[in-house]
């Protein structure tokens, strides 16, 4: 079984800003696909490929394909399994994050909904749409990350305080990823 990440489609009404948003979305999707396809680690959700959905449409939507994780997100898994080994799941998460950081990549949107749990109860990182490069480090993202990784986005509940202010020059870092890990520790 597989999971298909279908992106919302921007409908063009001829408005230039809509077309620009669509181009930017296409760039982000292509960038995520390129990055994700290079990541091979036990604690990173495997990338299987891409498709266009629906396939018989005049305007199919670009979609990314991964293995189906029956246990769902970390949040859902912990609710369904209150006695689960949280320390092991945290170690899995940090192991995947350490792998990203060793490759010069910052996740940028680490939260329980972007951590999935496999049938073997292994935590795997997912959703690399907001990933960026570690400042001053070469990364698997290459030059394509420069314009996107400087924009601060993410989910405020898991966002480091220095990123929540949206100041000029703020960007996700290894430290902000680790802040998110600390927030995840507090999940009940």
C-alpha positions in Angstrom: 0.0 0.0 0.0 1.2 3.5 -0.7 0.3 7.1 0.4 0.0 9.8 -2.2 0.6 13.4 -1.1 -1.6 15.5 -3.4 -0.9 19.2 -3.4 -3.8 21.7 -3.6 -4.2 23.1 -7.0 -4.1 26.8 -7.7 -6.8 27.7 -10.2 -5.7 30.4 -12.6 -8.1 33.1 -13.3 -5.5 34.9 -15.5 -4.4 36.9 -12.5 -0.6 37.3 -12.5 -0.3 36.7 -8.7 -2.2 33.4 -9.0 0.2 32.3 -11.8 3.2 33.4 -9.7 1.8 31.4 -6.7 1.4 28.3 -9.0 5.0 28.7 -10.3 6.3 29.0 -6.7 4.2 26.0 -5.7 5.7 24.0 -8.6 9.2 25.0 -7.5 8.6 24.0 -3.9 7.1 20.6 -5.0 10.0 19.9 -7.3 12.5 20.9 -4.7 10.8 18.7 -2.1 10.8 15.8 -4.5 14.5 16.3 -5.4 15.6 16.5 -1.8 13.4 13.7 -0.5 14.5 11.4 -3.3 18.1 11.7 -2.1 17.4 10.9 1.6 18.1 7.2 2.5 17.9 6.6 6.3 16.1 4.2 8.6 14.3 7.1 10.2 13.3 9.0 7.1 10.1 8.1 5.2 11.2 6.5 2.0 10.4 8.3 -1.3 8.9 6.0 -3.9 8.2 8.4 -6.7 5.7 10.8 -8.1 2.5 10.7 -10.1 -0.1 13.1 -11.5 -3.6 12.9 -10.0 -6.1 12.2 -11.3 -4.2 10.7 -14.2 -7.0 11.1 -16.8 -7.6 14.8 -16.0 -6.8 17.7 -18.3 -5.0 19.4 -15.4 -3.6 16.6 -13.2 -2.0 17.7 -9.9 1.6 16.7 -9.2 1.7 14.3 -6.3 4.4 12.5 -4.3 4.3 8.8 -3.3 5.6 7.1 -0.2 4.9 3.8 1.7 1.6 3.9 3.6 2.3 4.2 7.4 -0.7 2.3 8.9 0.1 3.7 12.4 -0.2 7.3 11.1 1.3 10.3 12.8 3.1 10.3 16.1 0.1 12.1 17.6 -2.4 9.5 16.5 -0.1 6.6 17.4 0.5 7.9 21.0 -3.2 8.4 21.5 -4.0 4.8 20.3 -0.9 3.4 22.2 -0.5 5.3 25.5 2.0 2.8 26.8 4.2 3.0 23.6 8.0 3.4 24.2 8.2 7.2 23.9 11.9 7.2 24.5 12.5 4.9 21.5 10.3 7.0 19.3 12.2 10.1 20.4 15.5 8.5 19.7 14.3 7.5 16.3 13.2 11.1 15.6 16.5 12.5 16.8 18.4 9.9 14.7 16.5 11.0 11.6 17.1 14.6 12.4 20.8 14.0 13.0 21.0 12.4 9.6 19.4 15.5 8.0 21.7 17.8 9.9 24.8 15.8 8.8 23.7 16.4 5.2 23.4 20.1 5.8 19.6 20.1 5.9 17.3 21.7 8.4 13.8 20.1 8.6 12.1 23.5 9.4 8.7 22.0 10.2 9.3 19.3 12.8 6.1 18.4 14.7 4.2 15.2 15.6 2.2 15.4 12.4 5.4 15.2 10.4 6.6 12.2 12.2 5.0 8.9 11.1 5.2 5.5 12.8 5.9 2.4 10.8 4.3 -1.1 11.3 7.5 -1.9 13.2 6.9 1.0 15.5 9.8 3.0 14.1 9.4 6.8 13.9 10.3 8.3 10.5 10.5 11.9 9.5 8.2 13.1 6.7 7.2 16.3 4.9 10.3 18.1 3.6 8.4 21.0 1.9 9.9 23.5 4.4 13.4 22.0 4.6 16.3 24.4 4.2 20.0 24.3 4.2 22.1 24.8 7.3 23.5 28.4 7.0 27.1 28.3 5.7 27.0 24.5 5.0 26.8 22.6 1.7 23.6 20.6 1.5 21.7 18.1 -0.6 19.4 21.1 -1.4 22.0 22.9 -3.4 21.3 26.4 -4.8 17.5 25.7 -5.1 17.2 26.2 -1.4 18.5 29.7 -1.2 15.4 31.7 -1.9 12.9 29.4 -0.2 14.8 28.4 3.0 15.1 32.0 4.2 11.3 32.3 4.5 10.1 31.5 8.0 7.2 29.2 7.9 6.0 26.3 10.0 3.5 25.6 12.8 3.6 28.1 15.6 3.1 25.6 18.4 6.4 23.9 17.4 8.3 27.0 16.2 11.3 28.4 18.1 10.6 31.8 19.6 13.2 33.6 17.4 11.4 32.3 14.3 7.9 33.2 15.4 8.6 37.0 15.2 9.1 36.8 11.4 12.0 39.3 11.5 14.0 39.9 8.4 16.9 37.4 8.2 15.2 34.8 10.5 15.7 31.3 9.2 15.2 27.8 10.5 18.4 26.3 12.0 19.6 23.2 13.7 18.8 25.0 17.0 15.2 25.6 15.9 14.8 22.0 14.9 16.0 21.0 18.3 13.5 23.4 19.9 10.8 21.5 18.0 12.2 18.2 19.5 11.8 19.7 23.0 8.2 20.7 22.2 7.6 17.2 20.9 8.8 15.8 24.3 5.8 17.6 25.9 3.2 15.8 23.7 0.9 13.6 25.8 
